């Protein structure tokens, strides 16, 4: 006997509701795992691929490079080196976040842009720890979380079980920049393998992290900003 359309819809709704209940029940366990992993987090290093899609021009630009995160007390330091696709310089940009200050060095123009977090330091570091070292409890303080269920992603050719979480910012200023953020987080290590940031304009940024190494020593010299007497500094 063929199943009627109404019955098929009813079955689909029942399955969907059951899945939502199961995922809602999973969220406290995921938060608890993130809390436990965050307490053990000291450093993380990874390679990254950042894709920026602009809806108005239907174009995607891509940056690749390496990044590190290092916890110091209650604060988080970050450094990143973006590869130069032209090969003319060792890096197209070098990023450093430390003590509430973000520095962006562009070797090609020999200039540094300095942005002080100031009153927004909690917001800055909230984004930094969104996928690296942040606790589940802190995540719940800043975001409305919808658990979309488990998903297996690949890192170094190995399958990694992640939890897909969709986040809506509680802070109006953050919400005006990003309508929502989806992360694929390994709750046993408190690291994200993938993040997508969606903007009100329809643009989005996809970040994919690979070759993730945890709690090892970090060669910060690799991420150091090297300036000279001609380097121009612009404060924002």
N, C-alpha and C positions, 0 to 999 in steps of 0.2 A: 504494500500500500504506500502511495506517495504521501510524503508529509506535506500538509498544507502550508501556505506561505505564513499564515498567522502562527502556526505551531513552530515553524522554523525560527521566526522572529522571537517568539517566547523562549525557545530553547537557547538562542544566542544571547538574549538578555540575561537569562539565568546563569549561563556560563560566565558571562562578563561580570555579573554581580558577585558570583562566587570567587572569581579571580581577584576582584577588588577587595573583598573581605580578607582573603588570604594575604594579599600584599599589605593591607593595612595592619594585619597581625604581625607581619614580618618586620615592619618599620622599627618597633621598639628594640628588637634584637639587633638590627643593623646599627641603630644609634648606640647601643651598648658596646658593640664590637668596635665602632669608631672611637668611642671614649677610651676603651682599653688600648687600642693601637696608638692613639694620640699620645697617651701617657708614656709610651715607649719610643716615640719618634724623636730622633735627634737630627739626622740629616737625610737628604734624598738627592740623588743626581739622576738626570735622564737626558735623552735626546728628545727634541720636539719638532713637530711640524705644525705650523700655524697657518690656517687658510682663512682669508678674509673675503667674504662674498659681499659685493655691493649690488643691491637690487636695481638701482637706477641705471646702471651701465651694464648689468648682467655680466659682471667680470669678477674673477677670483684671483687674488694675489697670494703667493705662498712664501713664507719664511721658514727656514730650518736652522737648527743650531743645538746648543746644549744649555742646560740650566741646572742650578742647584738651589736647595733650600737648607737652611741651617738654623736650628732653634737655639736661641741664647736667652735663657731665663724664660720670661713670658713673651719675649719678642721673637720675630722671625726675620732673618736676613735672606736675601735672594740675590743671585747673580745669573746673568744670561749672556751668551754670545751668539749673535745671529750671523750666519754664514753670508759672505758676500757672493752673490750668484755670478758676478762678473769675474771674480778671481783676482781683482786688482788689489784688494786689501785682504788681510786675514779675517776681518769681520766687517759687516755692513753697519752694525750697531753693537754696543756693549751696554747692558743694563745692570744697574746696581741699586738695591734697596736695602738701606741700613739706617737704623736710628730714626725712623720716620721720614727719611729723605730718599726720593727716587732720582737717580741720575741716569740720563740717557746720552751716551757718547757716540757721536758719528765720526769715525776716523776720516772718511772721505772729505768732510768739510772742516774737520778738526774743531768741533764745537761740542759743548756739553749743555744739555738742557736740565735744569735742576727744578724739581717740584717738591716742595715741602708739604707733607701730609697735614701737619697742624692739627686742627680739630677733627680732621677726617682720617686720622691715623687708624682708628679702629676699623673704618670702612676699607682702607687700603689693605690692612693686614688680614681682614676678613676675606678679601679676594685672593690674597696670597695663599692663605691656608685652606681655601675652598676645596682644593684637591690634594694638598700636601701638608699633612700633620694636624689638620683641624679636627677638633673633637665633635662628636655627634651632638653633644649638649650645646656647644657654641653654634653649631649649624642650625639647630632648632630656634635659637634666640634671634637669629637674623633672617631666617627664611621659612616660608611655608613650604613644607616638604610633601611631595607626592611620590610614593614608592611605586615605580613602574615594573618592578620585578627583577629577577636575576638575568644576567646576560654574560656570555663567555666571549672575551676579547683575547687577542693574541699579543704576547710580548716575548721577544727572543724566540719565536717559533713555538712557544708553549701557551696552552690555553689558561687564561686567568679568569676565575669566576668573579664577576663584579655585580654590584647592585646599581641599577639605573634609577637615579633620583631626579625628579624635576623640581626645580626651586623657583619660588616667586619671592622677591625681596619684600621684607616688611617695611624697610625704610623707603619713603616716597622718592627721595632723591636717586637712590639706586634703581628703583623701579622705573623711573623716567628714562634711565639709560638702557636698561635691559628688561624686557617684558618678562622673560624667564630664562633660566639657565638649566641645561640638562647635563648631568655628570654621570660617568660610569666609574664608580669608585670601588676599589678593593678594600672592604671594611676591615680586613685582617691586618692591613698595613697602613691604612689611612692615606692612600695615594690614589689619584685619579689616572686612569689610562686614557680617558677621552672627556672633553668638555665642549659644549656648544652654547655660545652666548647669543641670544636673540634680541635685536633692537626693535624699537617701535617703527622704524623706517623700513623694516623688512630685511635689513642687512643681518649677517650673522658671522661669528668667528668660531671656527672649529679648531680645537687644540688636541693633538694626539701625542702622547708621551710613550716612549719605548726605551728599552735597555735600562730600566729603572734599577738603581742600586740604593740600598737602604743602610743607614747608620754606619757608613764608612767615613774615613777621613776625606776631607774635601781640599783639593789643591786650588785654593782661592786665587793664587797668582794667575791661573789660567783665565780668570774672569776679571782681573784687575783693569781698571781704566788707566791707560797710559797717556799722559798729556805732555805738552812741551810749553815753551814760553809763548808760542803763538796761539795756543788753544783759547778759543773764545768761550765764555761762560754766560749763559742766559738763565736768569732766575724767573720763575713763573709763579 
